[in-house]
Amino acid sequence: METDPNPMSYLKISGLTKAFGKKRVLDGLDLEVRQGECLVVFGGSGSGKTTLLRQIAGVMEPDAGSIHIGGEDVGEVGPESRGVAMAFQNFALYPHLTAFENIASPLRARRMAEAEVAARVLEVARLLKIDHVLTHLPKQLSNGQKQRTSLGRSLVHRPPVLLLDDPLRNVDAKIRFEMRLEFPKLFKAFGSTVLYVTQDYREALALGDRIGVLVDGRFQQIDSPHGIYRNPRTREVARLFGDPPINLFEVTPRVDGDALAVDIGGLPVRLDDLRPQARPELIGRACVLGVRPEDVVFSTQEQPGALPVALEAVMPINVRTVTLLKAGQGAAGAEILSSRPEDPALAGRRERLPGWATLVPGRAMFFDRATGARL
Ligand SMILES: Nc1ncnc2c1ncn2[C@@H]1O[C@H](COP(=O)(O)OP(=O)(O)OP(=O)(O)O)[C@@H](O)[C@H]1O
């Protein structure tokens, strides 16, 4: 048995590679997850999330690379001996078994004593708030209860590593919301190290102690939810997180007095918070400027240095007001999304409204136009 030199990482993946035919789905992927941590694997459809989980579970062999669990290289360890439980998108329950028996099934397979089975099932069911429906058959359960029952089945033998493959994909919005609130408490109660796969960035932000963004077979960034949102390392990561999505403008920053300036929609905007001497690498460089909609402020009062825009559309979203602004004209013009705390003056407005847009200082991000890397 090989020992992991870094015991802080309970699950450690190094250089994991898997190809199907010519398509390399995982391309030398590295990941370390601490004991008890919930790491969300976020990526688009087909990015290799399930492939990664299957290799950790031991039901698919990698082409190259290693997986350590609790310090042990599990390359030669069978799926049943890895201490890993995996739950899938479609939580298929045994239709002829009660909720109790569905949850108990992994314990029965291990021939656990009856009293112990009952105690364990009840404990999980209480935590999942389904102890009152344990005698029901799946057809007598609501969708939320079915969901919890199948989760109970994955949790009942307290797996050291729990792999959850998009478990909320097929449930309705209300249950999804409830479970998003409850999952972190549950995971902590069970003490499992969790790898949680999702394509939904809100879920990733809500559940992850850290989030790994899987693009082209590797993690482009592994960071806290705050770090991913506020400090994306690439344009792609910036683009994947946020609704409405981040505004991206192709710009070539230039010096304007003691500040940097760019053109948006063919119109000059001074970025007063950016001193040329502080960011010399940006001057004259083909960049993409990223500004989150919450960092664009629309006003009908002229502001010094602000960008003249026309408000084209207003959309109330919960207690925020999202506006579509237009800077400049024709092909050179640019559309800008702004999302600010609800503004009653703009509610229900249908006509075009001239005004000014200011960018919140210190929030603009620059990316290299060719590589997308954060500058
Ligand atoms: N057994 C297999 N044989 C051939 N190709 C496969 C196999 N398993 C997965 N693939 C391919 O590998 C790629 C990644 O699949 P995977 O299921 O890991 O993606 P995913 O990120 O989980 O996607 P989704 O979120 O849609 O479930 C896909 O292009 C898929 O078609």
The ligand as an SDF file (V2000), in Angstrom:
LIG
                    3D

 31 33  0  0  0  0  0  0  0  0999 V2000
  -18.6770    4.4900  -21.5990 N   0  0  0  0  0  0  0  0  0  0  0  0
  -18.5040    5.4700  -22.4750 C   0  0  0  0  0  0  0  0  0  0  0  0
  -18.1700    5.2120  -23.7540 N   0  0  0  0  0  0  0  0  0  0  0  0
  -17.9670    6.1970  -24.6570 C   0  0  0  0  0  0  0  0  0  0  0  0
  -18.0940    7.5020  -24.3840 N   0  0  0  0  0  0  0  0  0  0  0  0
  -18.4490    7.8380  -23.1290 C   0  0  0  0  0  0  0  0  0  0  0  0
  -18.6760    6.8400  -22.1120 C   0  0  0  0  0  0  0  0  0  0  0  0
  -18.9880    7.4750  -20.9650 N   0  0  0  0  0  0  0  0  0  0  0  0
  -18.9660    8.8130  -21.2400 C   0  0  0  0  0  0  0  0  0  0  0  0
  -18.6390    9.0380  -22.5400 N   0  0  0  0  0  0  0  0  0  0  0  0
  -18.4800   10.3600  -23.1910 C   0  0  0  0  0  0  0  0  0  0  0  0
  -17.6120   11.1330  -22.3770 O   0  0  0  0  0  0  0  0  0  0  0  0
  -18.0550   12.4830  -22.2940 C   0  0  0  0  0  0  0  0  0  0  0  0
  -18.2550   12.8600  -20.8300 C   0  0  0  0  0  0  0  0  0  0  0  0
  -19.3480   12.1430  -20.3050 O   0  0  0  0  0  0  0  0  0  0  0  0
  -19.8460   12.3390  -18.8140 P   0  0  0  0  0  0  0  0  0  0  0  0
  -21.0390   11.4970  -18.6350 O   0  0  0  0  0  0  0  0  0  0  0  0
  -18.7080   12.1300  -17.8890 O   0  0  0  0  0  0  0  0  0  0  0  0
  -20.2340   13.8830  -18.8280 O   0  0  0  0  0  0  0  0  0  0  0  0
  -21.0050   14.7410  -17.7240 P   0  0  0  0  0  0  0  0  0  0  0  0
  -20.1530   15.9410  -17.4760 O   0  0  0  0  0  0  0  0  0  0  0  0
  -21.3270   13.9000  -16.5540 O   0  0  0  0  0  0  0  0  0  0  0  0
  -22.3140   15.1740  -18.5000 O   0  0  0  0  0  0  0  0  0  0  0  0
  -23.8250   15.3880  -17.9750 P   0  0  0  0  0  0  0  0  0  0  0  0
  -23.7700   16.5590  -17.0500 O   0  0  0  0  0  0  0  0  0  0  0  0
  -24.5760   15.6580  -19.2290 O   0  0  0  0  0  0  0  0  0  0  0  0
  -24.2290   14.1120  -17.2760 O   0  0  0  0  0  0  0  0  0  0  0  0
  -19.3140   12.5650  -23.1330 C   0  0  0  0  0  0  0  0  0  0  0  0
  -18.9640   13.0720  -24.3890 O   0  0  0  0  0  0  0  0  0  0  0  0
  -19.7750   11.1420  -23.2160 C   0  0  0  0  0  0  0  0  0  0  0  0
  -20.4590   10.9290  -24.4190 O   0  0  0  0  0  0  0  0  0  0  0  0
  1  2  1  0
  2  3  1  0
  2  7  2  0
  3  4  2  0
  4  5  1  0
  5  6  2  0
  6  7  1  0
  6 10  1  0
  7  8  1  0
  8  9  2  0
  9 10  1  0
 10 11  1  0
 11 12  1  0
 11 30  1  0
 12 13  1  0
 13 14  1  0
 13 28  1  0
 14 15  1  0
 15 16  1  0
 16 17  2  0
 16 18  1  0
 16 19  1  0
 19 20  1  0
 20 21  2  0
 20 22  1  0
 20 23  1  0
 23 24  1  0
 24 25  2  0
 24 26  1  0
 24 27  1  0
 28 29  1  0
 28 30  1  0
 30 31  1  0
M  END
$$$$
